[in-house]
Amino acid sequence: MNLLEEAIIYSTVMYQGKVRKINNSPFILHPLEVAQILSAMTDDMEIIAAGVLHDIVEDTDGTLREIEKRFGERVADLVDSETEKDIPGEDRAASWQRRKEESLVKLKASTDVGVKMLWLADKLSNLRSLAGAYGEMGDKIWDQLHQKDPSRHKWYYRTVAEYVEMQLNKTGAYKEYIDRINYIWPGTFDTSKTKYKEYRKIDVSGCERIGKGAKAEVYRYDDELIVKVYNEKNTYRDVEREIALARSVFVLGLPTAISFGIVSVGKGYGAMFELIDAKTISELIARNPEHTDYYAGMMADIARQIHTTAPDDVKLFPSGRAYMENWIKRAGLDAELEKKLYEKTAALPEPKFLVHGDLHTGNVFLCNNEPMFIDVDRMAVGDPIADISSMYLFYVGYAELDPKIIEDFMGITIQTAAEFYKCFIRHYLHTDDEAEIERTDRDAALWAYVRLIGQMKKKPMSDREKAAAERLTEKIRSLIG
């Protein structure tokens, strides 16, 4: 008996006598439909078997341990990605919102395309039932569900669509999913998402990688073009938004490269930029460390240009202060220290000007002797300290954890990086006044360390990282005092 056959038999036994809430049909029909939808997207039997088993833990006496024992670790992990945890003391109606939010965190964080497929297939099956009942009953359908507010269901299904779109928008299942959402909640998505769209396909294997960040890698495609290849941490909306933002920033007179289109790169997507014979400032410093001061001055000019540009429409850009408050939240410091940091952000002047949000020499190119920056997806309206702290983090702060991080990320030695930051601050402030430089350094270090602790806490920390976090916490305490 193969894996799928065994999963079907096991599920049939476990679901015996159970029916669906909406139409009282035998419950087993739902996981079988999920498996059928998956079989149109993949021939991976573990993913399809997980589709048959995905509701076992939620809706029967079955456990993840039993699923792992019978069907293997990967199938159990896939089922776990779809399993909502009950909240003690709350019934399923009261805990609906919280359960959905917690489960969506797992979906967004996953890099396994099987998880994305399983979620899409399950929610499409649910939407098929929901759309059929909605066609017969209209808004009365919501009275039969734990969550009575249709806007909450719309939020949930829309968010799932955004999280799986990057990897699955070419599938028929995704296009049908969008169609079903638009049937129940007209206008939720642009109908172009349901149409076939052919993207220019490119291959970056063999291309030189000239930059890497948390959301994408940048490759030199040829002498005239570079391509930014987005990873699975993005949604397709992120890609579209960055391209639109780049156009808005360009109109404001800032020297940014405009992408002329989305391309298909393997199973993901990229944005093409025309940057003729361009090299990153990081590359140029690595080749000519004796010119560090010159390139630091160039970066300072770019930063000041951004920080003195007021957008015509502030609503296009998020709040830089909100970004900083998110850094505090992620760091998870003690209550007293957290309170002081929130007070510090509240005391910042009301923002009027732009900040880049991810400013470093890997995001600035020299093209025909003119500097141009990319990666505008984090541009915001905020205080310049947000960008200056980024510079401190990239060229000084990471050394608190491991100097190799700076050398790998920037492609320059730690000594050159530290010298670059010192030169940058002097050029940016237009001063050699040590007291003024020290004040700026303290603020930059403060926020860089808050960010660094938050980054470390995204995943389980080693003993070395825990010790570093404690050391940085004490530095923050000293700096803010």
C-alpha positions as CSV (number, residue, x, y, z in Angstrom):
1,M,0.0,0.0,0.0
2,N,1.5,3.4,-0.9
3,L,1.6,6.5,1.2
4,L,-1.5,8.1,-0.3
5,E,-3.6,5.0,-0.1
6,E,-2.8,4.5,3.5
7,A,-3.5,8.2,4.3
8,I,-7.0,7.9,2.6
9,I,-7.9,4.7,4.6
10,Y,-6.6,6.2,7.8
11,S,-8.6,9.5,7.3
12,T,-11.8,7.7,6.3
13,V,-11.7,5.8,9.6
14,M,-10.9,8.9,11.6
15,Y,-13.6,11.0,10.0
16,Q,-16.3,8.4,10.2
17,G,-19.6,10.0,11.1
18,K,-18.3,13.6,10.9
19,V,-20.0,16.1,8.6
20,R,-19.2,19.6,7.4
21,K,-20.8,22.7,9.1
22,I,-22.0,24.4,5.9
23,N,-23.8,21.6,4.0
24,N,-23.7,18.5,6.3
25,S,-21.8,16.6,3.7
26,P,-19.5,13.7,4.8
27,F,-16.3,15.4,6.2
28,I,-14.0,13.0,4.3
29,L,-15.0,14.7,1.0
30,H,-13.1,17.8,2.0
31,P,-9.7,16.3,2.6
32,L,-10.1,14.2,-0.6
33,E,-10.9,17.4,-2.5
34,V,-7.8,19.1,-1.0
35,A,-5.7,16.1,-2.2
36,Q,-7.2,16.4,-5.7
37,I,-6.4,20.1,-5.9
38,L,-2.8,19.4,-4.7
39,S,-2.4,16.6,-7.3
40,A,-2.9,19.3,-10.0
41,M,0.0,21.3,-8.6
42,T,2.5,18.6,-7.7
43,D,3.3,14.9,-7.9
44,D,4.9,14.9,-4.5
45,M,3.1,12.2,-2.6
46,E,4.0,13.5,0.8
47,I,2.3,16.9,0.1
48,I,-0.8,15.2,-1.4
49,A,-1.0,12.8,1.6
50,A,-0.7,15.8,3.9
51,G,-3.7,17.2,2.1
52,V,-5.7,14.1,3.1
53,L,-4.5,14.4,6.7
54,H,-4.4,18.1,7.3
55,D,-7.5,18.3,9.6
56,I,-6.8,15.1,11.6
57,V,-5.3,16.9,14.6
58,E,-8.0,19.6,14.7
59,D,-11.1,17.6,14.1
60,T,-10.4,14.0,15.4
61,D,-8.5,12.3,18.2
62,G,-5.5,11.8,16.0
63,T,-2.1,13.4,17.0
64,L,0.9,14.7,15.2
65,R,3.0,12.1,16.9
66,E,0.8,9.3,15.4
67,I,0.9,11.0,11.9
68,E,4.7,11.2,12.1
69,K,5.0,7.6,13.1
70,R,2.7,6.4,10.3
71,F,3.5,8.8,7.5
72,G,6.9,10.4,8.3
73,E,8.3,13.6,9.7
74,R,7.7,15.8,6.6
75,V,4.0,14.9,6.3
76,A,3.6,15.6,10.1
77,D,5.4,19.0,9.6
78,L,3.1,19.9,6.7
79,V,0.0,18.9,8.8
80,D,1.3,21.0,11.7
81,S,1.6,24.1,9.5
82,E,-2.2,23.9,9.0
83,T,-3.2,22.9,12.5
84,E,-4.6,25.7,14.6
85,K,-4.0,25.5,18.3
86,D,-7.0,25.7,20.7
87,I,-6.7,28.5,23.2
88,P,-7.5,27.3,26.8
89,G,-10.5,29.0,28.3
90,E,-11.9,30.3,25.0
91,D,-14.4,28.6,22.7
92,R,-13.6,28.5,19.0
93,A,-15.9,31.4,18.2
94,A,-14.2,33.7,20.8
95,S,-10.7,32.6,19.7
96,W,-11.3,32.7,15.9
97,Q,-9.3,35.9,15.2
98,R,-6.4,35.0,17.4
99,R,-6.2,31.5,16.0
100,K,-6.2,32.8,12.5
101,E,-3.5,35.4,13.2
102,E,-1.2,32.8,14.8
103,S,-1.6,30.3,12.0
104,L,-0.9,33.0,9.4
105,V,2.4,33.7,11.1
106,K,3.4,30.1,10.3
107,L,2.3,30.4,6.7
108,K,4.2,33.7,6.1
109,A,7.4,32.4,7.8
110,S,7.5,29.1,5.9
111,T,9.9,28.6,3.0
112,D,8.5,25.2,2.1
113,V,6.4,25.4,-1.1
114,G,4.6,22.3,0.1
115,V,3.2,24.4,3.0
116,K,2.0,27.1,0.6
117,M,0.4,24.5,-1.7
118,L,-1.4,22.8,1.2
119,W,-2.8,26.1,2.5
120,L,-4.0,27.1,-1.0
121,A,-5.6,23.8,-1.6
122,D,-7.4,23.7,1.8
123,K,-8.6,27.3,1.5
124,L,-9.7,26.8,-2.1
125,S,-11.8,23.8,-1.1
126,N,-13.3,25.8,1.7
127,L,-14.1,28.7,-0.6
128,R,-15.8,26.4,-3.1
129,S,-18.2,25.3,-0.4
130,L,-18.6,28.8,0.9
131,A,-19.3,30.2,-2.5
132,G,-21.8,27.5,-3.3
133,A,-23.7,28.2,0.0
134,Y,-23.4,32.0,-0.5
135,G,-25.0,31.6,-3.9
136,E,-28.0,29.9,-2.3
137,M,-28.3,31.7,1.0
138,G,-26.5,35.1,0.7
139,D,-25.4,36.7,3.9
140,K,-27.4,34.2,6.0
141,I,-24.4,31.9,5.5
142,W,-22.3,33.7,8.1
143,D,-24.8,32.8,10.9
144,Q,-23.7,29.2,10.5
145,L,-20.0,29.9,11.2
146,H,-18.0,30.6,14.3
147,Q,-17.0,34.0,12.9
148,K,-20.2,36.0,12.0
149,D,-18.5,39.0,10.5
150,P,-17.9,38.5,6.7
151,S,-15.2,41.2,6.7
152,R,-13.1,39.0,8.9
153,H,-13.4,36.1,6.6
154,K,-12.5,38.4,3.7
155,W,-9.4,39.5,5.6
156,Y,-8.3,35.9,6.2
157,Y,-8.8,34.6,2.7
158,R,-7.2,37.7,1.2
159,T,-4.1,37.4,3.4
160,V,-3.7,33.8,2.5
161,A,-3.8,34.8,-1.2
162,E,-1.1,37.4,-0.6
163,Y,1.2,35.0,1.2
164,V,1.1,32.2,-1.4
165,E,0.9,34.4,-4.5
166,M,4.7,34.8,-5.0
167,Q,5.2,31.1,-5.5
168,L,1.8,29.9,-6.7
169,N,0.2,32.6,-8.8
170,K,0.9,30.7,-12.0
171,T,-1.3,27.8,-10.9
172,G,-4.9,27.2,-11.9
173,A,-5.7,26.7,-8.2
174,Y,-4.6,30.2,-7.4
175,K,-6.5,31.8,-10.2
176,E,-9.7,29.9,-9.2
177,Y,-9.0,31.0,-5.6
178,I,-9.0,34.7,-6.6
179,D,-12.2,34.1,-8.7
180,R,-14.0,32.6,-5.6
181,I,-13.0,35.5,-3.4
182,N,-14.2,38.1,-5.9
183,Y,-17.5,36.2,-6.2
184,I,-18.2,36.5,-2.5
185,W,-16.5,39.9,-2.0
186,P,-16.6,41.7,-5.4
187,G,-13.6,43.8,-6.2
188,T,-11.2,42.4,-3.6
189,F,-8.6,41.6,-6.2
190,D,-7.8,42.9,-9.7
191,T,-9.4,40.4,-12.1
192,S,-6.1,40.4,-14.1
193,K,-4.8,38.0,-11.5
194,T,-7.1,35.3,-12.8
195,K,-5.8,35.6,-16.4
196,Y,-2.8,33.9,-18.0
197,K,0.3,36.1,-18.0
198,E,3.6,35.2,-19.6
199,Y,6.6,36.8,-18.0
200,R,10.0,37.0,-19.6
201,K,12.0,34.1,-18.2
202,I,15.6,34.6,-17.3
203,D,18.3,32.4,-15.7
204,V,20.8,33.9,-13.3
205,S,22.9,30.7,-12.8
206,G,26.4,31.7,-13.7
207,C,25.7,35.4,-13.1
208,E,27.8,37.3,-10.6
209,R,25.9,38.0,-7.3
210,I,26.7,41.5,-6.3
211,G,24.4,41.9,-3.3
212,K,22.4,40.0,-0.8
213,G,19.8,41.2,1.7
214,A,17.0,39.8,3.9
215,K,14.5,39.9,1.0
216,A,16.4,39.5,-2.2
217,E,19.7,38.8,-4.0
218,V,21.0,41.1,-6.7
219,Y,22.8,39.7,-9.8
220,R,24.7,41.4,-12.6
221,Y,22.8,40.0,-15.7
222,D,25.0,41.6,-18.3
223,D,26.9,44.9,-18.8
224,E,23.6,46.9,-18.9
225,L,21.2,45.1,-16.7
226,I,21.0,43.9,-13.1
227,V,18.2,41.8,-11.6
228,K,16.9,41.8,-8.1
229,V,15.6,38.3,-7.3
230,Y,13.1,38.2,-4.5
231,N,13.0,35.3,-2.0
232,E,10.0,33.6,-0.5
233,K,9.8,36.1,2.4
234,N,8.1,38.5,-0.1
235,T,4.6,38.6,-1.4
236,Y,3.9,39.5,-5.0
237,R,2.4,42.7,-3.8
238,D,5.8,43.6,-2.2
239,V,7.4,43.3,-5.7
240,E,4.7,45.4,-7.3
241,R,4.9,47.9,-4.5
242,E,8.6,48.4,-4.8
243,I,8.5,49.0,-8.5
244,A,5.7,51.6,-8.0
245,L,7.6,53.3,-5.1
246,A,10.7,53.5,-7.2
247,R,8.8,55.5,-9.8
248,S,7.4,57.8,-7.2
249,V,10.8,58.4,-5.7
250,F,12.3,59.1,-9.1
251,V,9.6,61.7,-9.8
252,L,10.7,63.5,-6.6
253,G,14.1,64.0,-8.2
254,L,16.1,61.4,-6.3
255,P,18.7,59.3,-8.1
256,T,17.1,55.9,-8.0
257,A,17.0,53.2,-10.7
258,I,13.6,52.4,-12.1
259,S,12.7,48.8,-12.8
260,F,11.2,48.3,-16.3
261,G,9.4,45.1,-15.4
262,I,8.9,41.9,-13.5
263,V,10.7,38.8,-14.8
264,S,10.3,35.1,-14.0
265,V,13.4,33.6,-12.3
266,G,13.0,29.9,-11.7
267,K,10.0,29.5,-9.5
268,G,10.2,33.1,-8.2
269,Y,10.3,36.6,-9.6
270,G,12.8,39.4,-10.1
271,A,12.9,43.1,-11.1
272,M,15.1,44.2,-13.9
273,F,17.0,47.5,-13.7
274,E,19.1,49.2,-16.4
275,L,22.3,50.2,-14.8
276,I,24.9,50.4,-17.6
277,D,28.4,49.3,-16.5
278,A,27.4,49.9,-12.9
279,K,29.3,48.8,-9.8
280,T,28.1,48.9,-6.2
281,I,30.0,51.3,-3.8
282,S,30.9,48.2,-1.8
283,E,32.7,46.7,-4.8
284,L,34.5,50.0,-5.4
285,I,35.7,50.3,-1.8
286,A,36.8,46.7,-1.8
287,R,38.9,47.3,-4.9
288,N,40.2,50.7,-3.8
289,P,40.3,50.9,0.0
290,E,42.6,53.9,-0.2
291,H,39.6,55.8,-1.6
292,T,37.3,55.0,1.4
293,D,36.9,58.6,2.4
294,Y,35.8,59.6,-1.2
295,Y,33.1,56.9,-1.3
296,A,32.0,57.8,2.2
297,G,31.4,61.4,1.1
298,M,29.4,60.1,-1.9
299,M,27.2,58.0,0.5
300,A,26.8,61.0,2.8
301,D,25.6,63.1,-0.2
302,I,23.0,60.4,-1.1
303,A,21.8,60.2,2.5
304,R,21.4,64.0,2.8
305,Q,19.6,64.2,-0.5
306,I,17.1,61.6,0.7
307,H,16.8,63.2,4.2
308,T,15.9,66.6,2.7
309,T,13.3,65.4,0.3
310,A,9.7,65.8,1.3
311,P,7.2,63.6,-0.6
312,D,4.2,65.3,-2.2
313,D,1.9,62.6,-0.8
314,V,3.0,61.4,2.7
315,K,0.4,58.6,2.6
316,L,2.5,56.7,0.0
317,F,5.2,56.1,2.5
318,P,4.9,54.3,5.9
319,S,6.0,55.8,9.2
320,G,9.7,55.6,10.0
321,R,8.7,55.9,13.7
322,A,6.6,52.8,13.4
323,Y,9.6,51.0,12.0
324,M,11.6,52.0,15.1
325,E,8.8,51.0,17.4
326,N,8.8,47.6,15.7
327,W,12.5,47.3,16.4
328,I,11.8,47.8,20.1
329,K,9.0,45.2,20.1
330,R,11.2,42.6,18.4
331,A,14.1,43.2,20.9
332,G,11.9,42.1,23.8
333,L,13.8,44.1,26.4
334,D,12.7,44.6,30.0
335,A,9.7,46.8,30.7
336,E,11.7,49.8,32.0
337,L,14.2,49.9,29.1
338,E,11.4,49.3,26.6
339,K,9.4,52.3,28.1
340,K,12.5,54.6,27.8
341,L,13.0,53.6,24.1
342,Y,9.3,54.2,23.3
343,E,9.6,57.6,25.0
344,K,12.7,58.3,22.9
345,T,10.8,57.6,19.6
346,A,7.8,59.7,20.8
347,A,10.2,62.6,21.3
348,L,11.5,62.6,17.7
349,P,10.4,65.6,15.6
350,E,7.3,65.1,13.5
351,P,8.6,63.5,10.3
352,K,8.4,65.4,7.0
353,F,11.3,64.0,5.0
354,L,12.2,60.6,3.5
355,V,14.5,57.9,4.9
356,H,15.7,55.0,2.8
357,G,15.2,52.3,5.4
358,D,18.0,50.0,4.3
359,L,20.9,52.3,3.5
360,H,24.3,50.8,2.8
361,T,26.9,50.6,0.0
362,G,25.4,47.4,-1.5
363,N,22.3,49.3,-2.4
364,V,24.1,52.2,-4.1
365,F,25.6,51.9,-7.6
366,L,28.0,54.1,-9.5
367,C,26.6,54.4,-13.0
368,N,28.4,56.6,-15.5
369,N,30.1,58.3,-12.5
370,E,26.7,59.1,-11.0
371,P,25.5,57.3,-7.8
372,M,22.1,55.7,-7.9
373,F,20.3,53.8,-5.2
374,I,17.9,50.8,-5.3
375,D,15.9,48.8,-2.7
376,V,13.2,51.4,-2.0
377,D,10.7,49.0,-0.6
378,R,11.4,50.2,3.0
379,M,11.4,54.0,2.2
380,A,9.5,55.9,4.8
381,V,8.9,59.3,6.2
382,G,10.9,59.5,9.4
383,D,13.9,60.8,11.3
384,P,17.4,60.4,9.7
385,I,18.6,58.4,12.7
386,A,16.8,55.4,11.2
387,D,19.3,55.4,8.3
388,I,22.3,56.5,10.3
389,S,21.7,53.6,12.7
390,S,21.6,51.2,9.7
391,M,25.0,52.4,8.6
392,Y,26.3,51.9,12.2
393,L,24.8,48.4,12.2
394,F,26.2,47.3,8.9
395,Y,29.8,48.7,9.4
396,V,30.3,48.6,13.1
397,G,27.5,46.9,15.1
398,Y,27.6,43.4,13.6
399,A,31.2,43.1,14.9
400,E,29.6,42.8,18.4
401,L,28.3,39.5,17.2
402,D,30.8,38.3,14.6
403,P,33.2,40.5,12.5
404,K,32.8,38.0,9.7
405,I,29.2,39.2,9.2
406,I,30.4,42.6,8.1
407,E,33.1,41.1,5.8
408,D,30.7,38.7,4.2
409,F,27.9,41.2,3.8
410,M,29.8,44.2,2.6
411,G,32.8,42.5,1.0
412,I,35.3,44.7,2.8
413,T,37.5,44.1,5.8
414,I,36.2,45.1,9.3
415,Q,38.9,47.7,9.5
416,T,37.9,49.3,6.3
417,A,34.2,49.1,7.3
418,A,34.9,50.9,10.6
419,E,37.0,53.6,8.8
420,F,34.2,54.0,6.2
421,Y,31.6,54.7,8.9
422,K,33.8,57.3,10.7
423,C,34.3,59.1,7.3
424,F,30.6,58.9,6.5
425,I,29.5,60.5,9.8
426,R,32.0,63.4,9.3
427,H,30.8,64.0,5.8
428,Y,27.1,63.6,6.7
429,L,27.3,66.1,9.6
430,H,29.7,68.4,7.8
431,T,31.8,68.7,10.9
432,D,34.9,67.6,12.8
433,D,33.4,68.5,16.1
434,E,34.0,65.4,18.2
435,A,31.2,66.2,20.6
436,E,28.6,66.4,17.9
437,I,29.9,63.2,16.2
438,E,29.9,61.4,19.5
439,R,26.2,62.4,20.2
440,T,25.2,61.1,16.8
441,D,27.3,57.9,17.3
442,R,25.6,57.2,20.6
443,D,22.1,57.4,19.1
444,A,23.2,55.4,16.0
445,A,24.7,52.7,18.2
446,L,21.6,52.6,20.5
447,W,19.2,51.9,17.7
448,A,21.6,49.5,15.9
449,Y,21.9,47.4,19.0
450,V,18.1,47.3,19.5
451,R,17.8,46.1,15.9
452,L,20.6,43.5,16.3
453,I,19.0,42.0,19.4
454,G,15.7,41.8,17.6
455,Q,17.3,40.0,14.6
456,M,19.0,37.5,16.9
457,K,15.7,36.7,18.6
458,K,13.9,35.8,15.4
459,K,15.2,32.2,15.9
460,P,16.4,30.2,18.9
461,M,19.6,31.7,20.1
462,S,22.9,29.9,20.8
463,D,24.6,30.4,24.2
464,R,27.0,32.7,22.4
465,E,24.2,34.8,21.0
466,K,22.4,35.0,24.4
467,A,25.6,36.3,25.9
468,A,25.9,38.9,23.1
469,A,22.3,39.9,23.6
470,E,22.9,40.4,27.4
471,R,26.0,42.5,26.6
472,L,24.2,44.6,24.1
473,T,21.3,45.1,26.5
474,E,23.7,46.6,29.0
475,K,25.2,48.9,26.3
476,I,21.7,50.1,25.4
477,R,21.0,50.8,29.0
478,S,24.2,52.8,29.2
479,L,23.5,54.7,25.9
480,I,19.9,55.6,26.7
481,G,20.9,56.8,30.2
